Amino acid sequence: MSNPPKPSNYDLFRQADFNRPEHYPLDQSVSPELYRPLATWMGRLLLPKPEERDKVKGAWLELHHAGAEYQHLVGQVVYLRWHNLAEVMSRVWSAARDVYLSEEAKQSLAEGLVHPTRLDHWRLVTSLESLAGARPHNDVIVMLREPVEVVESPEQDEPASLYISREPIQITGRYYALVKFIAPVQSGGDLFRVVHFNRASRRFDGPEETVHLPETIIDTEALYRSTSHGIEQDPLNETGWYIAGAKNPAGTFVAQALAPRALLNLQPDQIITGRKAAVNFIKKQAWHETTERKGQINTVLLTTEGDEKAALDSWREGDQALLVNTYGGIGNGREPYPYPGGYYFGHFSYGRARVIREPLADALIFDLEYFQVFSSNGDGLVPGILHWTRYVGDRQFGFLGYRPVCDILLKLDCFTVPYAFAHRSISALERMSVFLEFVLHLYRIGGGSGGVYFGVANNCTQDSNQALYAAVKDLDVAFKDHPLVQDMLNRHPEEAERFDRLLTLGHDLRKTLLPTGTVRADWRYNFQLFEVSLNENGWMNILRALMTWRAMTPHWASTAVTTVFLAHGATAWVLRSNQVGNYDPEMVPKAIDP
């Protein structure tokens, strides 16, 4: 007799009402003084039926929040489509693939992995379809990056259409608040009294409210991803928490995601000046005493030159930074995915950080999004662009209480500040995100096979760094070959000097990521060989990996890339958390191995 299928964490987690989007009423009313929407445009993706594809031309979107002029659309199901621009259409259709689940993917379903089964036997699946159909149920919640073009039917006999040009960002919740926990309503219960932050007094003396902090579902390894018992006694409670979620049918706000305010604000615990000291911190101190610091955070600002005040003042509202993310393991013998010898190399991703003025506190904070290259997994984590509320802060699916996390934010003007032309602007950071969107779509569908299983040559670290390499190379080629760009550089020598610094940065990144001096074929040809290497096995995969050995493990890659950026004058923030919001004594954070 064959063994019964193993349940996935995704299936287990969906057993709880608070983990299912349909649990939350579409009609939500919150006080704008106490709550703010996570974004202007938000909703739940719905995969069209096969016979609807030609009509929908993308995905359905159950609209949860809209711009001020379009409030009448909230609660409706609308078309979500790609903008009909040549550049956008070229990106979309160059990545479209037929999907036929491989035998390996079908077999791994019984082992508890989640695959895009609803897309099986679909022709030319596009990225909106792969995002909407990544899981067995319609439960991917997203926010849309603006601008969003709205087209409504004059006769209103057809749903409205929303047109976008960039991939939607996965989120958890609809609204957020800034609160301090007072105490549980009943001892051991999951209803908590909270007090809201008062922007006028700059203290937590605003209105009190009861919120729901539901007990998370234990996973297949008998681990709780987060717990709430004792959160009111946590030292981080003094500076408050951002809670994200929505109201349940009873009208109680459910805190689906948490973020310590002290982790995201621009007030570092420590400032380190000097290149040597900054590099030493990245190499030797960033993961220091991880186990001993369970439940703690640490924020450090690094600058290679100048004084502390100048370094802090250089981060202003509107600034962007390259985010380098890694996470570590679980100690105490509880690591679900150990390597031989007890090692755990962790996970790697890039992302984007923005400095925004958060209106509830009227203060600058970091707004973080991650370009997550996930292999097929049992949690139902979808490769894509994930907001902090989803990737880190989500109490059930996120990593804040589950693993130690390290975010390094690198600000370097030649890489993160756009180059402005007559009709558009572009930065290396933006180009990298475009390349990664291509990769993320292919990961969602396994290059057409339905599943991705990491190897030494293709994994979160290698494929993220392929996009970094491609972004700088692409700008180099585009700028050299475009006469209008050359004319702009000739007329603006300061921009030419900044571009020269980008080329030098790219040269040093190439030497770092390609120590053999040979460019891998799948890197050289801008992902055209990506699916080939994704499914390649054996010695060829190993030889391919050795060409980029510094990008083989998360610790090597994050240290190497950060060191190069610091050498070129970048300033950096290091945001560290060690299983914050998890008060289970059996859970112990473990530092990432080199």
N, C-alpha and C positions, 0 to 999 in steps of 0.2 A: 504493500500500500504506500502511496506517496504521502509525504508529510503535508499537513494543511498549510495554506499560505500564511506567512508571517505578517501580522498587522504592521502597517507603517505608523510612524509617529504622527504623520499627517492625519491618518484615520482616527487615531486615538485623540488627538487634540481637537478634532472637529466634534467630538462627542459633547464638548462643553458649549453651551449656548453662546458664551461671550467670545468664542473663537469663530463664530459664523456671522458673516455680514448681514444675513437676512434676519438676524435676531434684533437688529437695531431699526427702529421705525424710520421711514424716509422723512417724515415731518419732524424736524428737530428745532427746538426753540431754546436758545441760550442767551444769557446776558452778555452783550458786547463789552461791558466793563470788566467782566470776569473771564470770558472765554473769547478766543479768536480762532477763525478757521485756519487749518494747516495750509490751505492754498485757496486761490480764487475759484479754480475749476477742479472739482474732485468727483469721483464716481466709481462704480463697480463695472468692470469689463464683463461683457457677456459674449460668448462665442456664437457667431451665427450658425444656423443649421447649414448643412452642405448645400441645400437648394437655395439658400439665401445669399450665398457668397457674392455672386455677380451683382446683386442688388445692393448689398451692404457696402462692399468695397473697403473692408476694414474690419471693424468690430462694432457691436452695440455697446453703448455706455449708459448705465443707469445713473442719472445725474444726481449727485448729492449736494453740490454747491456750485454756484455760477456767478458770473459777473453781475454787477448791480443792475444792468439793463436787461438781464435775462433771467431774473428770478422766477418768472413764470414757467421756465423750463425745468426747474428743480423738481425731482420726483419722476420726470418723464424718462423714457428710454429713447436715446437719440443715436444717430449715426456718428461714429468716430472714424475719421478718414485722414489719409495723408494729403497734405497740401499738393495741389497739382502744379508743382514747379519742377522744371527739368532736373535741377540738382537733387531735389527730394525723390522724385520718381526714379532717377538713376540709382540712388542708394537703395531704395526699397526693392526694386526688381533685380538688382545685381545680387541681392542676398536671398531672394525667394528660392525655395527648394521643394522638391517633392518629398513627402514623408511616408516611409514604409517602415514600421517597427521591425527591427531585427530580431532574430531568435534570442539573442542575448538579452535584449531589452524585455522581450516577453517573459523570459525565464526569471529575470531579476524582479519582475512585478511580484512574484510569489515570495521573494526574499525581502519584501518590504520597501522597495524603491518606488518612487513616483515618476511616471513617464507621461508624455502628452498623448494618451491613448485616444482621445477624441479627434486627434489630427491624423490618425492612421489612414493611409491610402488617400490623403489629400494631395492635390497637385499644386505646385507653386505656392506654398504657404508663405505669407508675408509676415513681417515682424509684429504687426498688431494682432494677427491671428495667433502667432506662436505665444504671445504674451497672454492673450485671453484664454487660450487653450492649453496652457502649460500644466494645469492640474485637472483632476477629474470633475471638479465642481467650479461654478462661476463665482470664485471668491477672491479674485485679484482686485485690490483696491488701489487706485492710482490718483495722482494729481497731474495736471497738464501744465507743461511749461508754456508760458505766453511768448508770442502772441497766439491767441486762439481766434480763428475766423469762424463766425457763426452765420449760417445760411438757413433761413426759415422759408418754408413753402408759403407762397402768397395765399393760397386757399386753405393752408393748414391741414391738407389732406395727407401729408407725408410728415414723418418725424423731421425735426431740425437736424442739420448736419454741422458737426464741429470739425474744422480742418486744422491739423497741426503739422509741424515740420520736424519735431524731435521726439524721441521715445518718451512715453509717459513714465513717471517715477512712482514706484511702489511705496505705499504709505500704510501706517496703522492709525486708525481713528479719523475723526473729522475735525474735531476742535481740540484746543489745548488750553490749559490754565496753569498759573503759577501758585502753588499752595505749600503749606506746611501742615504735616499730619499732627493732630492733637492726641487722638486716642481711638481705639476701636469702640464702636457703639456698645458691643458686648464683648467680654473677654473671650479671645479665641475666634471671634467672628471675622467676617471679611467686609463689613461696613465700617467705614472710618469717618470720624469727624475731622474736617480740615478747615483751615482758615486761609483766605485768599490774601495775596500780596496787595498792599495799598500803594499805588504809584505816588500819591501825594505825600504820604508820611515816610515812604521808603522802608516800611516795616510790614510784618505780617499781622496787621490789625484790621483787615477788611472783613467782609461778611463771612460767616461760618456756613458750612454746608456738609451734608453727608454724601460721600462718594463710595462706590463699590470697587474694592480691590480683590477680585475673585481669586480663589485658590487655583493655581495652575495645575494642569494635568500631568501626572507622572509619566515619563517616557518609557520606551521599551527597555532601557537600561536601568530602570528604577531610580531615575534622577529627576529632581524638580529643577526647572530652568530658573525659577525665581520663587521667593516666598515673601509674605507680607508681615509675618509675626515679628513684632519689635521694631517696625520701621519708624515709629514715632520716637524711638530712643537712638536712632542712628545719628552720629555726629553730623552727617550731611543734611539732616533735617533742619538744622539751624539756618542754613542759607536757602532752603526750599527745594522743591522739585517741580519740574515741568511734567504735567500729566496729560496724556493725549488719549482720546477715546470718543465716545458718543453716549447718548442717553439710551437706557434700555426701555422696554415697554412700560415699566413702572415710573419712568421719568427720572430715574437716578443715573447720574453720570458714572459710567464704567471706565476706570483707568486701565486701558489696554496696554499703554506704554508709559515708561518712566524715564526721566533724564535728570540727574543731579544738576541743579543750576550752577554749582561751583565748577562743574566740568566744562561747561560750554561758554561761560562768560570770559571776558578778556582781562582777567585778573590772575596772573600766574602765581603759583606758589614759590617759584624760583626763577631768576633770570641768570643765564650763563653767558658771559661775553668772551670773545676770542675764538678763533677757528680751532685751535688745538683742543681747548676745553670743550667746545661744542661737539667735535667729532668724538672725543673720548666719552662724552655722555651717551651719544648714540650707540657706540660700540659696547660700552661696559656698564652703563648705569640705567639705561631705559627700562631694563627688565630686572633690575636689582631687587632682591628680597621680595619677589612676587608672592611667594607662599605666605610670608610673614605679614604681608599687607592686605590680606583678604578683607574685602569690604571697603577698601580705601581708594581714593583717587589721588592723582598727582599731575599737576600741569606745570610745564617748564617752557620758558621762552629762550631760544638760542639765537645769538647774533654773533657774527664773525668779526664785527668791527663796531666802533662807536660805543656810547654809554647806554646804560639800562633805560633811561627815560626816552632817548631817541629811538631805541629798538621798540619800546612799547607804543610810542606815538606813531610809529610808521605803519601800524595796522589801523586802517580807517574804514569807515562804513563804505560798503561797495567793493572793497578789495576781494580778490579771489586768490585761492592757493591750490596747488596740487596736493591732494590728500594721499598719503601712503599708509595703508591699513594692514595690520597683522593681528592675529589673535593666537593665544597660547592654549595650553592643555588643562586637563583636570587631574589633580594629584590624588594621593590617597588610594592609588590602585583603581580608580573609578573611570579612567579614560576609556571612552567607548571605541576609539579608533587608534590604538597604539601602534607604533612602528616596532620592529624587532629591537630588543635591548632596552625597551622602555622609553625610547625617544619619542618626541612629538614635535614635528616641524611646523605645525600650525597652518595658517591660511594667509593668503596675500591678496590684496586688491588695491587698485587706485580709486580715486574719487575726486570730488571737487568740494572745497570749503568756500563759503561766502561769509563775509562780515556783514551782518544785518542789524538794524535797530529793532529790537524786540519791543512791541508797543505796550505790553502789560507791565513791564519793568522800566520801559523807556531807557534801555541800556543796550550796549553792543554785545552780541553773542555770535557764536559760530553756528551757521546753518550747514549741515553736512549731508552729502549724498555720496553713495558708493557704487562703483561700477563692478558689480559682483559676478565673477566668473565661477559659477558653482558647477560641480559635476552632478550627475544624477544622485539623488539623495532621498532619504526616507521622511524628511521633515516637510517636503514639498516646497523647499526654498527655490525660488525661481530666478535663474540667471537674468540679470537686468540692472537697472538703476534703482537702488533702494535708498530711501530717505532714512535718516537716523532713527526715526520712530519705528521703522520696520526692521532694519538690520541689527541695530544695537538695542534700542529701547523697548521693543516688543517683549512683554513679560512672558509670553509663551514661546514665540519663535525666535526672539532676539538673543543677543549674546551678552548683554550687560550683567546679568546675574549668573550666566552659564560659564563664561570663560573670561580670562584676562584679555583686555583689548588695548592695543596701542595704535593711536592715530598720530601721524607726523604730518603737519601742515607746512608746506614749503612755498614761500612767496618770493618769486624772482621775476622782475619786471619783463625780461626778455622772453620768458616762458608763459607767464600768467596774464600779462597786460596785452589786450588786443592791438594789432596793427590796423590802423584806420585807413580805408581807401575811400574813393568817391561815393560808392553806393553800398559798401559793406565793411565790416571789420572782422578780423579773424585772429585767433591766438593759437599757440601750440597746444595749450590746454584744451581748447575747443576742438582742434583737429584730433587730438588723442581720444576725446569722448566720442567723436564720430566713428573712428575706427573701432572703438570698443563696442559701440552699438551693433556693428556688423558681427563681431565675435559673439556678443551676448545672444543675438537671434539664433546663430548657428548652434550655440550651446543648448538653447532651449529645445531644439529639435534634433540634437545630436548629429548635425550635418546632414540630416535626412533619415538617420537610423533610429531616432527616438531616444537614444541614450548616449551619455558621455561618461567614460571611465578614465580617470586621470592616469597618466604615465609620466616618465621622467622628462619627455620632450614636450608634452602638452599638458599643462596644468594651470592652476590659477596664476602662478608666478610667471611661468614662461609666456603665456598668452597675453597677460596684462602688459608685460614688458615689450612684447612684440608691437603692441599698439603705441607705446611710448617711442620706440625706435621709428615706427612708421610715421608718426606725427611730425617729428623734427625733419625726417628725410623728405616728407611730402612738401613741407613749407620751403625747404631748401630748393627743391626742383621747381615748385610753382613760382617762387620769387625770382629765380634766375631766368626762367623762360617767359615771364609775362612782361611785355613792354610797359604797361601802365604801372606795374609795381616798380619796375626799375626807374621810371620817371618820378614816381613818388619818393623813392629813396634818394634820388639825386637832388630833389627839391627840399628834402628834410634830412639833413645830415645826422641829426640826433636819432632819427628812426633807423637810418642806415647803420649807425654805431650800435644800436640796440639789436638789430638783426645780425650783425657780425658776432655779437656776444652769444646770440642763440645758436649760430653755426658752431662756434667754439664749444658751447655746452653740448651740442649734439655730437661733436667729434669726441669729446671726453666720455659721454655716455656710451658711444659706440665702443670705445676702447674698453670700458668697464664691463658692458654687457656682452661683448664679443671678444674675450681675451685672446682667442686663437687668431683673430684678424679676419676670419672667414665668416661671411654672412650666410646664415641658413637660407636655403631656397624658399622656405615658407615665410621667412621674414622679408626676403628681398623682393618678392613679387606681391607684396601688399595683400596677403591672405588668400591669394588665388589657389595656393596649395594647402590651405588650412585643413580642409576636410580630409585630404590625403594623409597628412601627418596626424590628424586627430584619431584616425582608425588604424594607424600603422603600428606594428608590433616588432618585438625582437631587437636584433642588433642595430638595425637602421634607426630605431627610435633612440637607442642609447647613444649612438654616434651623433645624432642630431642634437641631443641634449648637451653633450660635451662641448659643442661649439659655443654654447651659452651657459656654461656651468655656473657663473655667478648669478644667473636668474633661475637656478634650479630649486632653491629653497627660500621660503619667505624671509628668514633672518638675513641670509646673504644678500638677497635682492634689496630689501629695505635699507640695510646698512650701506650697501654700495651706492645706490641711487641718491640717498640722502647726503652721503659724503661728497659726491660730485656736486650737488646743488650748493652745499655749504661752501665748497671750494670756489664757487663762482659768485659768492656774495649773498646767497639767499639767507633770509631770516626764517626761523622755524618755531612752531609750537609743537610740543609733545603732550598729548592728552592720554593719560593712562588710567585705566580702571581695572579693579581686581574683584570680579564677581560681586559687584555692587547690587544691593537689593536682593541678596539671597542669604538668608540667615540659617540655612541648613548646615550644621557643623560637619556633616559628611562631605560637603562640597569644599574642595581645596584648590585654589588656582595654582597652575604650574607654568613656569616661564617657558617661552618658546626656545627650542633647541637650535643651535647654529646650523 
